[in-house]
Amino acid sequence: MPRASTISIIIPVFREEAIIGKLLSHLRELPAREVMSEVIVVDGDPSGSTIKTIGQSSILTATSRPGRAVQMNHGASLATGAVLLFLHADTFLPQNVLTHISTCLADERFVGGAFNLGIASDRRIFRITEKYVALRTRITRVPFGDQAIFLRREYFERIGGYKSIPLMEDVELMSRVRKRGDRICIISEKVMTSARRWEQEGIIRCTLRNWLFQVLYLFGVPPEHLAKHYRSSTVPK
């Protein structure tokens, strides 16, 4: 049974050996750790290449079929916390994250929420991106996965979790929450996500590609079709 007010952090990974250790160290140093139920890392690489590098016995690890939706659903099935926080491997949480979530969900009207997006770079263009994301999130009430989405576990299970699609699983889930008329809170504190995607692919190219895919998805283009073009347009890491 989930413990009241406890938070399970679920991290889907795929060949993230270079960065997972830094993220786990960051999570270990967060204050208010007493409300953290566990950290669950789900590796989409059948060989477990990322989780093999984790030496902390306190971290729960698992493997699953690749795909963020599949991995996050598997992590959720293992979780014991009353709240599920889905975290990308290159995203760092604000120091008071656990207190913010607990405060938000003390209000029974909210089923979950997310944070403002921060991008870990000094380049001015990213401040524009952050402001755009903040405005978009407040208008649409559809935060994306790099904003550290969290939901009450009971609610997540009741609506069927993430749909098993190869792309836009975060948009699909949060759009479903909005269509149901359920409420989320957008916390003004920023998570800090890596700028590596934009820097590898080019800021303008990456941003325009992402906008285009979001529009195509909203107009009904299947995620499976979008995923093929996304992979072909992405610079290999």
C-alpha positions as a LaTeX table, in Angstrom:
\begin{tabular}{lrrr}
\hline
Residue & $x$ (\AA) & $y$ (\AA) & $z$ (\AA) \\
\hline
Met1 & 0.00 & 0.00 & 0.00 \\
Pro2 & 1.29 & 3.50 & $-0.80$ \\
Arg3 & 2.26 & 5.60 & 2.18 \\
Ala4 & 0.36 & 8.89 & 2.49 \\
Ser5 & 2.25 & 11.93 & 1.18 \\
Thr6 & 5.30 & 9.93 & 0.06 \\
Ile7 & 6.84 & 10.52 & $-3.35$ \\
Ser8 & 8.36 & 7.94 & $-5.71$ \\
Ile9 & 10.76 & 9.36 & $-8.30$ \\
Ile10 & 10.79 & 7.39 & $-11.55$ \\
Ile11 & 13.63 & 7.91 & $-14.05$ \\
Pro12 & 13.50 & 6.29 & $-17.51$ \\
Val13 & 16.98 & 5.89 & $-19.00$ \\
Phe14 & 18.60 & 4.61 & $-22.18$ \\
Arg15 & 22.40 & 4.66 & $-22.39$ \\
Glu16 & 22.74 & 7.44 & $-19.84$ \\
Glu17 & 25.81 & 6.03 & $-18.09$ \\
Ala18 & 27.64 & 9.35 & $-18.33$ \\
Ile19 & 25.07 & 11.38 & $-16.42$ \\
Ile20 & 23.00 & 9.13 & $-14.15$ \\
Gly21 & 25.48 & 9.25 & $-11.25$ \\
Lys22 & 25.35 & 13.04 & $-11.06$ \\
Leu23 & 21.56 & 13.04 & $-11.00$ \\
Leu24 & 21.35 & 10.42 & $-8.27$ \\
Ser25 & 23.84 & 12.35 & $-6.14$ \\
His26 & 21.67 & 15.44 & $-6.58$ \\
Leu27 & 18.55 & 13.54 & $-5.46$ \\
Arg28 & 20.36 & 12.14 & $-2.43$ \\
Glu29 & 21.15 & 15.67 & $-1.25$ \\
Leu30 & 17.59 & 17.03 & $-1.47$ \\
Pro31 & 16.10 & 18.28 & 1.81 \\
Ala32 & 12.83 & 16.82 & 3.17 \\
Arg33 & 14.02 & 13.36 & 2.13 \\
Glu34 & 11.61 & 11.84 & 4.65 \\
Val35 & 8.78 & 12.29 & 2.14 \\
Met36 & 10.69 & 10.48 & $-0.62$ \\
Ser37 & 9.56 & 6.87 & $-0.81$ \\
Glu38 & 12.18 & 5.71 & $-3.33$ \\
Val39 & 14.06 & 6.43 & $-6.53$ \\
Ile40 & 13.36 & 3.98 & $-9.36$ \\
Val41 & 15.58 & 3.87 & $-12.45$ \\
Val42 & 14.11 & 1.92 & $-15.38$ \\
Asp43 & 16.58 & 1.05 & $-18.15$ \\
Gly44 & 15.25 & 0.61 & $-21.69$ \\
Asp45 & 18.48 & $-1.11$ & $-22.74$ \\
Pro46 & 17.96 & $-4.88$ & $-22.27$ \\
Ser47 & 21.61 & $-5.18$ & $-21.21$ \\
Gly48 & 21.04 & $-2.67$ & $-18.41$ \\
Ser49 & 23.99 & $-0.55$ & $-19.51$ \\
Thr50 & 22.97 & 2.43 & $-17.37$ \\
Ile51 & 21.80 & 0.67 & $-14.22$ \\
Lys52 & 24.99 & $-1.41$ & $-14.14$ \\
Thr53 & 26.85 & 1.80 & $-13.29$ \\
Ile54 & 24.65 & 2.53 & $-10.25$ \\
Gly55 & 26.41 & 1.48 & $-7.08$ \\
Gln56 & 23.83 & 2.73 & $-4.60$ \\
Ser57 & 21.88 & $-0.09$ & $-2.98$ \\
Ser58 & 19.14 & 2.38 & $-2.02$ \\
Ile59 & 18.19 & 2.88 & $-5.69$ \\
Leu60 & 15.61 & 0.49 & $-7.11$ \\
Thr61 & 16.55 & $-0.56$ & $-10.65$ \\
Ala62 & 14.71 & $-2.45$ & $-13.37$ \\
Thr63 & 14.79 & $-3.09$ & $-17.11$ \\
Ser64 & 11.92 & $-2.98$ & $-19.57$ \\
Arg65 & 11.25 & $-2.67$ & $-23.26$ \\
Pro66 & 12.63 & 0.66 & $-24.59$ \\
Gly67 & 10.35 & 3.67 & $-24.80$ \\
Arg68 & 9.73 & 6.31 & $-22.17$ \\
Ala69 & 6.02 & 5.47 & $-21.82$ \\
Val70 & 6.71 & 1.77 & $-21.29$ \\
Gln71 & 9.57 & 2.45 & $-18.89$ \\
Met72 & 7.65 & 4.98 & $-16.82$ \\
Asn73 & 4.61 & 2.72 & $-16.58$ \\
His74 & 6.86 & $-0.12$ & $-15.41$ \\
Gly75 & 8.46 & 2.13 & $-12.81$ \\
Ala76 & 5.03 & 3.20 & $-11.61$ \\
Ser77 & 4.03 & $-0.45$ & $-11.17$ \\
Leu78 & 6.98 & $-0.89$ & $-8.78$ \\
Ala79 & 6.42 & 2.31 & $-6.82$ \\
Thr80 & 5.21 & 2.41 & $-3.21$ \\
Gly81 & 4.72 & 6.18 & $-2.88$ \\
Ala82 & 1.35 & 7.93 & $-2.99$ \\
Val83 & 2.76 & 10.39 & $-5.54$ \\
Leu84 & 4.66 & 9.57 & $-8.75$ \\
Leu85 & 7.26 & 12.05 & $-10.04$ \\
Phe86 & 8.54 & 11.31 & $-13.55$ \\
Leu87 & 12.02 & 12.72 & $-14.08$ \\
His88 & 14.27 & 12.83 & $-17.15$ \\
Ala89 & 17.87 & 11.77 & $-16.56$ \\
Asp90 & 19.21 & 15.17 & $-17.59$ \\
Thr91 & 16.84 & 17.25 & $-15.45$ \\
Phe92 & 17.65 & 18.52 & $-11.95$ \\
Leu93 & 15.01 & 19.42 & $-9.39$ \\
Pro94 & 14.86 & 22.57 & $-7.24$ \\
Gln95 & 16.07 & 22.04 & $-3.69$ \\
Asn96 & 12.60 & 22.50 & $-2.20$ \\
Val97 & 10.87 & 20.24 & $-4.73$ \\
Leu98 & 9.47 & 17.77 & $-2.21$ \\
Thr99 & 7.96 & 20.52 & $-0.07$ \\
His100 & 6.42 & 22.15 & $-3.14$ \\
Ile101 & 4.78 & 18.91 & $-4.24$ \\
Ser102 & 3.48 & 18.16 & $-0.76$ \\
Thr103 & 2.03 & 21.68 & $-0.49$ \\
Cys104 & 0.40 & 21.46 & $-3.91$ \\
Leu105 & $-1.24$ & 18.10 & $-3.26$ \\
Ala106 & $-2.44$ & 19.09 & 0.20 \\
Asp107 & $-5.17$ & 20.72 & $-1.88$ \\
Glu108 & $-7.46$ & 17.84 & $-2.87$ \\
Arg109 & $-8.59$ & 19.73 & $-5.99$ \\
Phe110 & $-5.24$ & 19.01 & $-7.68$ \\
Val111 & $-4.45$ & 15.59 & $-9.18$ \\
Gly112 & $-0.85$ & 16.53 & $-9.92$ \\
Gly113 & 1.32 & 19.17 & $-11.48$ \\
Ala114 & 4.66 & 20.15 & $-12.95$ \\
Phe115 & 7.35 & 22.82 & $-12.69$ \\
Asn116 & 8.49 & 25.72 & $-14.81$ \\
Leu117 & 11.27 & 24.80 & $-17.21$ \\
Gly118 & 14.80 & 26.07 & $-16.77$ \\
Ile119 & 17.61 & 25.33 & $-19.24$ \\
Ala120 & 21.12 & 24.96 & $-17.86$ \\
Ser121 & 22.92 & 27.44 & $-20.10$ \\
Asp122 & 23.93 & 31.10 & $-19.87$ \\
Arg123 & 22.90 & 31.78 & $-23.49$ \\
Arg124 & 20.23 & 34.46 & $-23.66$ \\
Ile125 & 18.16 & 32.66 & $-26.27$ \\
Phe126 & 17.30 & 29.99 & $-23.70$ \\
Arg127 & 15.69 & 32.63 & $-21.47$ \\
Ile128 & 13.29 & 33.28 & $-24.36$ \\
Thr129 & 12.59 & 29.55 & $-24.61$ \\
Glu130 & 11.90 & 29.39 & $-20.87$ \\
Lys131 & 9.42 & 32.27 & $-21.06$ \\
Tyr132 & 7.66 & 30.70 & $-24.04$ \\
Val133 & 7.34 & 27.37 & $-22.21$ \\
Ala134 & 6.01 & 29.07 & $-19.07$ \\
Leu135 & 3.36 & 30.91 & $-21.10$ \\
Arg136 & 2.43 & 27.84 & $-23.16$ \\
Thr137 & 2.07 & 25.70 & $-20.04$ \\
Arg138 & $-0.21$ & 28.15 & $-18.29$ \\
Ile139 & $-2.42$ & 28.59 & $-21.35$ \\
Thr140 & $-2.70$ & 24.93 & $-22.36$ \\
Arg141 & $-2.30$ & 23.31 & $-18.91$ \\
Val142 & $-0.25$ & 20.65 & $-20.73$ \\
Pro143 & 3.30 & 20.52 & $-19.29$ \\
Phe144 & 5.91 & 18.39 & $-21.05$ \\
Gly145 & 8.03 & 15.60 & $-19.60$ \\
Asp146 & 11.11 & 17.75 & $-19.02$ \\
Gln147 & 9.05 & 19.80 & $-16.53$ \\
Ala148 & 9.03 & 16.95 & $-13.98$ \\
Ile149 & 5.37 & 15.88 & $-14.18$ \\
Phe150 & 3.95 & 14.45 & $-10.96$ \\
Leu151 & 0.59 & 12.79 & $-10.31$ \\
Arg152 & $-1.20$ & 11.12 & $-7.46$ \\
Arg153 & $-0.53$ & 7.41 & $-7.85$ \\
Glu154 & $-4.19$ & 6.46 & $-7.44$ \\
Tyr155 & $-5.17$ & 8.92 & $-10.17$ \\
Phe156 & $-2.38$ & 7.79 & $-12.53$ \\
Glu157 & $-3.55$ & 4.19 & $-12.21$ \\
Arg158 & $-7.22$ & 5.12 & $-12.58$ \\
Ile159 & $-6.69$ & 6.89 & $-15.92$ \\
Gly160 & $-4.49$ & 4.08 & $-17.25$ \\
Gly161 & $-1.04$ & 5.65 & $-17.01$ \\
Tyr162 & 0.95 & 6.61 & $-20.07$ \\
Lys163 & $-0.29$ & 5.45 & $-23.44$ \\
Ser164 & 2.28 & 3.16 & $-25.04$ \\
Ile165 & 3.30 & 5.41 & $-27.92$ \\
Pro166 & 6.86 & 6.15 & $-29.12$ \\
Leu167 & 6.60 & 9.94 & $-28.92$ \\
Met168 & 4.43 & 12.62 & $-27.31$ \\
Glu169 & 3.50 & 10.34 & $-24.41$ \\
Asp170 & 3.72 & 13.29 & $-22.02$ \\
Val171 & 1.50 & 15.50 & $-24.20$ \\
Glu172 & $-1.03$ & 12.71 & $-24.63$ \\
Leu173 & $-1.23$ & 12.03 & $-20.89$ \\
Met174 & $-1.57$ & 15.64 & $-19.82$ \\
Ser175 & $-4.04$ & 16.40 & $-22.61$ \\
Arg176 & $-6.15$ & 13.54 & $-21.28$ \\
Val177 & $-6.00$ & 15.03 & $-17.79$ \\
Arg178 & $-7.16$ & 18.40 & $-19.16$ \\
Lys179 & $-9.99$ & 16.87 & $-21.23$ \\
Arg180 & $-11.26$ & 15.12 & $-18.12$ \\
Gly181 & $-11.57$ & 18.53 & $-16.48$ \\
Asp182 & $-9.09$ & 17.62 & $-13.73$ \\
Arg183 & $-6.80$ & 20.24 & $-12.25$ \\
Ile184 & $-3.02$ & 20.43 & $-12.02$ \\
Cys185 & $-0.79$ & 23.01 & $-10.36$ \\
Ile186 & 2.09 & 24.63 & $-12.23$ \\
Ile187 & 4.83 & 25.40 & $-9.71$ \\
Ser188 & 6.77 & 28.57 & $-10.46$ \\
Glu189 & 10.11 & 27.10 & $-9.30$ \\
Lys190 & 12.22 & 25.86 & $-12.21$ \\
Val191 & 13.63 & 22.44 & $-12.85$ \\
Met192 & 16.95 & 22.72 & $-14.69$ \\
Thr193 & 17.28 & 20.56 & $-17.77$ \\
Ser194 & 20.41 & 20.10 & $-19.84$ \\
Ala195 & 20.86 & 22.19 & $-22.99$ \\
Arg196 & 22.59 & 19.25 & $-24.70$ \\
Arg197 & 19.77 & 18.53 & $-27.19$ \\
Trp198 & 19.66 & 22.11 & $-28.45$ \\
Glu199 & 23.46 & 22.45 & $-28.51$ \\
Gln200 & 23.98 & 19.17 & $-30.39$ \\
Glu201 & 21.29 & 19.76 & $-32.99$ \\
Gly202 & 21.35 & 23.55 & $-33.21$ \\
Ile203 & 19.06 & 25.77 & $-31.13$ \\
Ile204 & 16.86 & 27.07 & $-33.95$ \\
Arg205 & 16.69 & 23.76 & $-35.78$ \\
Cys206 & 15.81 & 21.80 & $-32.63$ \\
Thr207 & 13.22 & 24.34 & $-31.48$ \\
Leu208 & 11.47 & 24.60 & $-34.85$ \\
Arg209 & 11.49 & 20.81 & $-35.26$ \\
Asn210 & 9.88 & 20.39 & $-31.84$ \\
Trp211 & 7.21 & 23.02 & $-32.55$ \\
Leu212 & 6.42 & 21.39 & $-35.89$ \\
Phe213 & 6.02 & 17.96 & $-34.34$ \\
Gln214 & 3.77 & 19.34 & $-31.60$ \\
Val215 & 1.51 & 20.98 & $-34.19$ \\
Leu216 & 1.41 & 17.86 & $-36.36$ \\
Tyr217 & 0.50 & 15.74 & $-33.35$ \\
Leu218 & $-2.30$ & 18.11 & $-32.35$ \\
Phe219 & $-3.62$ & 17.87 & $-35.93$ \\
Gly220 & $-3.79$ & 14.10 & $-35.66$ \\
Val221 & $-0.54$ & 12.81 & $-37.17$ \\
Pro222 & 0.12 & 9.42 & $-35.47$ \\
Pro223 & 3.01 & 9.41 & $-32.95$ \\
Glu224 & 4.47 & 6.34 & $-34.69$ \\
His225 & 4.82 & 8.35 & $-37.90$ \\
Leu226 & 6.31 & 11.32 & $-36.06$ \\
Ala227 & 8.79 & 9.08 & $-34.23$ \\
Lys228 & 10.29 & 7.85 & $-37.51$ \\
His229 & 10.96 & 11.41 & $-38.65$ \\
Tyr230 & 12.14 & 12.46 & $-35.19$ \\
Arg231 & 14.81 & 9.76 & $-35.15$ \\
Ser232 & 15.99 & 10.63 & $-38.65$ \\
Ser233 & 16.21 & 14.34 & $-37.76$ \\
Thr234 & 18.11 & 13.89 & $-34.50$ \\
Val235 & 21.87 & 14.15 & $-34.35$ \\
Pro236 & 23.25 & 10.95 & $-32.73$ \\
Lys237 & 24.74 & 11.43 & $-29.30$ \\
\hline
\end{tabular}
